[in-house]
């Protein structure tokens, strides 16, 4: 799977400011924007996205793999699922429908 606009889903836990976008006019040239959500191009954007996704998967009883940090496994009875995350691409493997 491919997630659209993946970096817009991460929440920022530190204060991040940016210059006003080109074409945005407001009185006073020293104005800046404080970001509450991550943007593509921020150093922490992919980390914030992965953190939010993995916390939600852990809430659904997935467990982190010891082999690969970006691999989360789920097993309950005879049901098995593996969820692999690579930047904005996801691979989901399961043994039943």
SENUDO-793665 format. One record per residue: x, y, z of N, C-alpha, C, O in turn. Coordinates in nm, 3 decimals, m for minus. Each point is the difference from the previous one (the first is absolute). Example, Ala and Ser with C-alpha at 12.3 -4.5 7.8 and 13.67 -1.06 7.14 Angstrom:
residues 2
ATOM      npx      npy      npz     capx     capy     capz      cpx      cpy      cpz      opx      opy      opz
ATOM    1.319   m0.569    0.780   m0.089    0.119    0.000    0.090    0.120    0.000    0.104   m0.002    0.066
ATOM   m0.139    0.107   m0.138    0.082    0.119    0.006   m0.077    0.109    0.073    0.051    0.111    0.017
This chain:
residues 97
ATOM      npx      npy      npz     capx     capy     capz      cpx      cpy      cpz      opx      opy      opz
ATOM    0.085   m0.117    0.000   m0.085    0.117    0.000    0.089    0.123    0.000    0.114   m0.003    0.045
ATOM   m0.168    0.109   m0.095    0.069    0.128    0.002   m0.092    0.100    0.069   m0.118    0.009   m0.034
ATOM    0.170    0.064    0.130   m0.081    0.097    0.075    0.018    0.137   m0.063    0.112    0.050   m0.013
ATOM   m0.222    0.012   m0.025    0.004    0.135   m0.057    0.020    0.103    0.110   m0.056   m0.012    0.109
ATOM    0.135    0.113   m0.137    0.025    0.111    0.094    0.042   m0.050    0.137   m0.045    0.051    0.102
ATOM    0.131   m0.151   m0.100    0.038   m0.068    0.123    0.057    0.096    0.104   m0.028   m0.017    0.119
ATOM    0.105    0.115   m0.159    0.067    0.085    0.097   m0.094    0.104    0.062    0.039    0.069    0.094
ATOM   m0.159   m0.058   m0.145   m0.097    0.093    0.059   m0.073   m0.062    0.119   m0.075    0.070    0.069
ATOM    0.096   m0.199   m0.045   m0.072   m0.068    0.107    0.074    0.001    0.134   m0.061   m0.026    0.104
ATOM    0.188    0.055   m0.105    0.078   m0.003    0.124   m0.021    0.124    0.084   m0.005    0.111   m0.053
ATOM   m0.008   m0.129    0.183   m0.014    0.112    0.093    0.138    0.042    0.048    0.086   m0.085    0.025
ATOM   m0.064    0.214   m0.011    0.129    0.050    0.048   m0.004    0.010    0.151   m0.098    0.048    0.057
ATOM    0.204   m0.094    0.009    0.005    0.011    0.146    0.096    0.109    0.046    0.017    0.020    0.120
ATOM    0.044    0.051   m0.214    0.084    0.115    0.030   m0.051    0.118   m0.080   m0.068   m0.017   m0.102
ATOM    0.101    0.137    0.147   m0.041    0.120   m0.073    0.085    0.015   m0.124    0.123    0.002    0.007
ATOM   m0.190    0.009   m0.121    0.068    0.018   m0.129   m0.065    0.120   m0.068   m0.122    0.008   m0.011
ATOM    0.206    0.084   m0.035   m0.048    0.120   m0.068    0.054    0.002   m0.143    0.106   m0.055   m0.028
ATOM   m0.181    0.119   m0.060    0.046    0.015   m0.138   m0.037    0.140   m0.050   m0.090    0.065    0.053
ATOM    0.162   m0.022   m0.156   m0.034    0.128   m0.062   m0.137   m0.012   m0.066   m0.044   m0.110   m0.033
ATOM   m0.021    0.222    0.016   m0.130    0.000   m0.068    0.019   m0.047   m0.144    0.100    0.033   m0.063
ATOM   m0.195   m0.110    0.012    0.010   m0.048   m0.140    0.004    0.116   m0.098   m0.056    0.107    0.026
ATOM    0.123   m0.128   m0.139    0.009    0.101   m0.105   m0.140    0.039   m0.046   m0.084   m0.087   m0.027
ATOM    0.059    0.213    0.018   m0.131    0.048   m0.044   m0.094    0.033    0.114   m0.104    0.062   m0.021
ATOM    0.138   m0.104    0.143   m0.083    0.029    0.116    0.036    0.139    0.049    0.114    0.024    0.040
ATOM   m0.207    0.066   m0.042    0.028    0.140    0.036   m0.066    0.033    0.133   m0.118   m0.027    0.023
ATOM    0.198    0.087    0.063   m0.049    0.046    0.130    0.088    0.116    0.043    0.118    0.006   m0.035
ATOM   m0.173    0.084    0.111    0.080    0.115    0.043    0.109   m0.045    0.097   m0.025   m0.080    0.090
ATOM    0.142    0.131   m0.109    0.114   m0.037    0.083    0.076   m0.114   m0.062   m0.055   m0.108   m0.022
ATOM    0.181    0.130   m0.007    0.078   m0.102   m0.069    0.063   m0.101    0.094    0.063   m0.096   m0.045
ATOM   m0.079    0.114    0.176    0.064   m0.091    0.095   m0.095   m0.110    0.047    0.030   m0.071    0.096
ATOM   m0.142    0.055   m0.163   m0.098   m0.102    0.038    0.046   m0.138   m0.046    0.062   m0.014   m0.105
ATOM   m0.093   m0.089    0.185    0.031   m0.139   m0.034   m0.122   m0.086    0.033   m0.092    0.045    0.069
ATOM    0.091   m0.168   m0.118   m0.106   m0.096    0.031    0.053   m0.103    0.098    0.113   m0.047   m0.014
ATOM   m0.194    0.011    0.112    0.034   m0.110    0.089   m0.073   m0.125   m0.051   m0.123    0.001   m0.015
ATOM    0.198   m0.106   m0.012   m0.059   m0.122   m0.053   m0.051   m0.088    0.113    0.066   m0.016    0.103
ATOM   m0.184   m0.041   m0.122   m0.053   m0.098    0.094    0.005   m0.139   m0.059   m0.001   m0.099    0.073
ATOM    0.006    0.090   m0.204    0.012   m0.127   m0.071    0.128    0.003   m0.080    0.052    0.106   m0.035
ATOM   m0.002   m0.222    0.007    0.123   m0.016   m0.075   m0.022    0.035   m0.147   m0.111   m0.011   m0.052
ATOM    0.218    0.053   m0.015   m0.003    0.029   m0.143    0.112   m0.077   m0.068    0.101   m0.032    0.061
ATOM   m0.121    0.003   m0.187    0.106   m0.064   m0.079    0.120    0.094   m0.004   m0.015    0.119   m0.024
ATOM    0.132   m0.172    0.047    0.120    0.082    0.001    0.054    0.024    0.139    0.117    0.036    0.014
ATOM   m0.199   m0.054    0.089    0.051    0.013    0.137    0.086   m0.121    0.034   m0.030   m0.111   m0.043
ATOM    0.135    0.133    0.119    0.088   m0.111    0.037   m0.075   m0.107    0.077    0.028   m0.119   m0.017
ATOM   m0.121    0.159    0.101   m0.070   m0.095    0.087   m0.130   m0.054   m0.060   m0.072   m0.073    0.068
ATOM    0.041    0.107   m0.193   m0.129   m0.037   m0.059   m0.021   m0.150   m0.006   m0.105   m0.049    0.042
ATOM    0.201   m0.026   m0.092   m0.019   m0.145   m0.012   m0.001   m0.067    0.137   m0.072   m0.098    0.020
ATOM    0.149    0.149    0.074    0.000   m0.056    0.136   m0.134    0.021    0.068   m0.052   m0.090    0.067
ATOM   m0.005    0.209   m0.084   m0.130    0.029    0.063   m0.110   m0.087   m0.061   m0.086   m0.050    0.073
ATOM    0.089    0.032   m0.204   m0.099   m0.085   m0.066    0.012   m0.144    0.049   m0.100   m0.062    0.036
ATOM    0.222    0.010   m0.033    0.020   m0.138    0.043   m0.038   m0.017    0.147   m0.058   m0.102    0.038
ATOM    0.088    0.200    0.044   m0.037   m0.006    0.142   m0.150   m0.008    0.019   m0.049   m0.079    0.080
ATOM   m0.024    0.162   m0.152   m0.147    0.000    0.013   m0.059   m0.131   m0.051   m0.089   m0.057    0.064
ATOM    0.137    0.009   m0.179   m0.051   m0.125   m0.055    0.031   m0.118    0.092   m0.089   m0.081    0.028
ATOM    0.213    0.070    0.018    0.037   m0.115    0.082   m0.071    0.002    0.135   m0.036   m0.107    0.051
ATOM    0.015    0.223    0.009   m0.076    0.005    0.126   m0.143   m0.049   m0.019   m0.054   m0.069    0.086
ATOM   m0.007    0.105   m0.199   m0.135   m0.048   m0.027   m0.002   m0.150   m0.024   m0.093   m0.068    0.045
ATOM    0.192    0.015   m0.115    0.006   m0.145   m0.020    0.027   m0.074    0.131   m0.054   m0.108    0.022
ATOM    0.136    0.165    0.064    0.025   m0.062    0.131   m0.127   m0.003    0.084   m0.020   m0.093    0.079
ATOM   m0.067    0.192   m0.095   m0.130    0.000    0.069   m0.088   m0.115   m0.045   m0.087   m0.044    0.075
ATOM    0.108   m0.005   m0.198   m0.075   m0.114   m0.052    0.073   m0.131    0.023   m0.022   m0.097   m0.073
ATOM    0.109    0.093    0.172    0.073   m0.121    0.042    0.106   m0.048   m0.099    0.037   m0.117    0.003
ATOM    0.013    0.204   m0.089    0.116   m0.034   m0.079    0.122    0.010    0.090   m0.002    0.071    0.100
ATOM    0.108   m0.142   m0.134    0.124    0.004    0.077    0.116    0.029   m0.094    0.001   m0.046   m0.114
ATOM    0.095    0.122    0.162    0.118    0.029   m0.081    0.085   m0.124   m0.018    0.015   m0.080    0.091
ATOM    0.040    0.067   m0.208    0.091   m0.110   m0.029    0.138    0.034    0.057    0.043    0.115   m0.002
ATOM    0.026   m0.217    0.053    0.137    0.021    0.046    0.097    0.005   m0.117    0.112    0.050    0.013
ATOM   m0.154   m0.100   m0.126    0.085   m0.006   m0.120    0.005    0.135   m0.071    0.107    0.045   m0.040
ATOM   m0.223    0.019    0.025   m0.009    0.125   m0.073   m0.096    0.093    0.073   m0.115   m0.036    0.024
ATOM    0.161    0.155    0.010   m0.081    0.096    0.076   m0.127    0.041   m0.072   m0.100    0.033    0.064
ATOM    0.102   m0.034   m0.197   m0.116    0.044   m0.077   m0.096   m0.114   m0.033   m0.095    0.019   m0.077
ATOM    0.118   m0.137    0.134   m0.088   m0.115   m0.020   m0.080   m0.023    0.128    0.057   m0.017    0.108
ATOM   m0.189    0.016   m0.122   m0.088   m0.026    0.114   m0.080   m0.126   m0.028   m0.053   m0.018   m0.110
ATOM    0.045   m0.069    0.210   m0.066   m0.129   m0.015   m0.123   m0.009    0.090   m0.006    0.062    0.106
ATOM   m0.090   m0.139   m0.152   m0.121   m0.025    0.078   m0.028   m0.150   m0.006   m0.002   m0.059   m0.108
ATOM   m0.021    0.000    0.223   m0.037   m0.142    0.002   m0.101   m0.023    0.111    0.024    0.033    0.116
ATOM   m0.136   m0.090   m0.153   m0.104   m0.037    0.096   m0.062   m0.128   m0.052   m0.065   m0.001   m0.105
ATOM    0.086   m0.109    0.179   m0.049   m0.130   m0.046    0.071   m0.040   m0.128    0.123   m0.001   m0.006
ATOM   m0.201   m0.032   m0.096    0.060   m0.038   m0.127    0.009    0.117   m0.100    0.034   m0.020   m0.116
ATOM   m0.065    0.141    0.163    0.007    0.118   m0.086    0.138    0.065    0.016    0.045    0.027    0.112
ATOM    0.021   m0.003   m0.225    0.130    0.066    0.002    0.000    0.112   m0.104   m0.045   m0.018   m0.113
ATOM    0.097    0.134    0.153    0.017    0.113   m0.092    0.137    0.062    0.024    0.048    0.007    0.113
ATOM    0.013    0.037   m0.220    0.126    0.075    0.007   m0.020    0.130   m0.076   m0.053    0.001   m0.111
ATOM    0.097    0.107    0.170   m0.018    0.133   m0.056    0.138    0.063   m0.011    0.064    0.028    0.102
ATOM   m0.017   m0.005   m0.224    0.132    0.058   m0.023   m0.016    0.141   m0.054   m0.075    0.024   m0.094
ATOM    0.147    0.070    0.155   m0.010    0.141   m0.038    0.133    0.045   m0.058    0.105   m0.019    0.062
ATOM   m0.109    0.078   m0.181    0.118    0.060   m0.061   m0.037    0.138   m0.052   m0.061    0.011   m0.107
ATOM    0.096    0.091    0.180   m0.032    0.140   m0.026   m0.151    0.016   m0.019   m0.073    0.002    0.099
ATOM    0.024    0.008   m0.222   m0.144    0.015   m0.021   m0.061   m0.123   m0.066   m0.114    0.004   m0.047
ATOM    0.188   m0.114    0.043   m0.049   m0.125   m0.057   m0.024   m0.102    0.111    0.078   m0.009    0.095
ATOM   m0.185   m0.067   m0.108   m0.038   m0.098    0.102   m0.020   m0.135   m0.066   m0.056   m0.010   m0.109
ATOM    0.102   m0.095    0.176   m0.023   m0.136   m0.046   m0.074   m0.071    0.112    0.047   m0.003    0.114
ATOM   m0.161   m0.054   m0.145   m0.079   m0.076    0.096   m0.011   m0.143   m0.046   m0.047   m0.027   m0.111
ATOM    0.089   m0.065    0.195   m0.004   m0.143   m0.030   m0.084   m0.067    0.107    0.017    0.026    0.119
ATOM   m0.108   m0.112   m0.161   m0.082   m0.074    0.096   m0.029   m0.140   m0.053    0.011   m0.026   m0.120
ATOM   m0.048   m0.063    0.210   m0.019   m0.138   m0.040   m0.145   m0.038   m0.027   m0.028   m0.115   m0.034
ATOM   m0.066    0.208    0.049   m0.140   m0.031   m0.032   m0.070    0.129   m0.044    0.051    0.110    0.019
ATOM   m0.168   m0.126   m0.078   m0.075    0.118   m0.045   m0.075    0.065    0.112   m0.068    0.101   m0.021
